[in-house]
Amino acid sequence: MFATSPHAVAGDAGDKLSTPAVQAEDSPKLHIFFQNEFSDKYITPRGLVVEDKGLVWQPLLILLANLYSADKGFLTDVTLAPGIWNSIHSHRDGPEKHNWNEVDPFIGLNLKFFKDFEFDTTYTAFVSQNGSFPTSTNLDLKLTYHDHFIPGFALNPYVEYFDELTNKATVVLNPATSEKGYYFQFGLDPTYTIKTEWPITLELPTYVSVVSKNFYQKLDGTGGGTGVGVFSSEFKVSVPIKCIPKSYGFWTAYTGFQYYYLSNAGVLDGNSVLGTGTREHNLYQFHAGVQLFF
C-alpha cells in the first residue's frame, strides 16, 4: 500500500551561501549574511519540484562567528555558521494550505587549510510548515579547492556527501519499504570576474549527484537504484551595489537561470505524486535576489 500523503522535503541552505572573504586580523569576528531571493519555482538540489506556481520567496540568514584565523600553517580559518532558511510561496499548498512552506534551521562549521582548501560540515533540519512531511535531519560534508592559476578566473572543484540521519529528504511512496540513503555530489563552480567600475561576476555552477540504491523510491515501493540522480548547471550574474556606502554593509544583486536533468526513476516517480504532478526529465528555474554582508 502506498502512503496517502507522500513526504517531500527539500531545502539545503548550505548550497545557497556565498559570502565575500573578510578575514583581516583587525576585522570583526562576527558577521551577518542575509540573502533575499525570489524565483518562479522551488526545485531542491535533489530534483524535487516542490512548487511551480506563483512566486517563491526564499530568505536566508546566517551568523558567521570566526573562531580562529592565521596567516600561516595547516589550518588558517575556523568559522561557526548557524542560520535559518525559509521557503514562502504565493500559492498556498500542502495538507494545511499555508503560504509558509518550509523552514530549515542549520548549523555549520567551516575549516580552511593550506589557504586554498575548504571543508564544510553542515547539520540541517528540514521542517514542513504546511504538514507535508515529518521533520528530516541531514548531514552534509563538502570539500572545495579554490584554485587561482588564472587571474580573475577559478574552477572551484568540489566533492560533497549528503546523508539522511532521521526521516527522508525525498518522497516516501511506501513507508513499509522506505529506507534512508545518501549521495555523493561532484561539481565545479567556474567563476570569472570582469573588472569594471562595478565588477561583474559570471558563474556556471554545475554538479552531478550519484545516489545510493534507496535514496529515492519508486511507485512500486522499491529503491530508485544507484547511479546518477540529478545533473544541474546554472548561469549566474552578480554585481555589487556600490552606490550603498560600505558602512551599511556589502550589497550584491544577482540573477540566474538553472537547468536540471533528472536521471533516476525514483525522483521522477516522487515528482509525479507531489502537488506539481510532473514527470519531466528536464526542468528550468529562474531566480534573482540581493545579498547583504556586514
Buried (B, 14 or more C-beta within 10 A) or exposed (E): EBBEEBBBBBBBBBBBBBBEEEBEEEEEEEBBBBBBBBBBBBBBBBBBBBBBBBEBBBBBBBBBEBEEBEEEEEEBBBBEBBBBBBBBBEBBBBEEEBBBBBBBBBBBBBBBBEEBBBEBBBBBBBBBBBEBBBEBBBBBBBBBBBEEEEEEEBBBBBBBEBBBEEBBBBBBBBBEBBEBBBBBBEBBBBBEBEEEEEEEBBBBBBBBBBBBBBBBBBBEBBBBBBEBBBBBBBBBBBBBBEEEEEEEBBBBBBBBBBBBBBBBBBBBBBBBBBBBEBEBEEBEBEBBBBBBBB
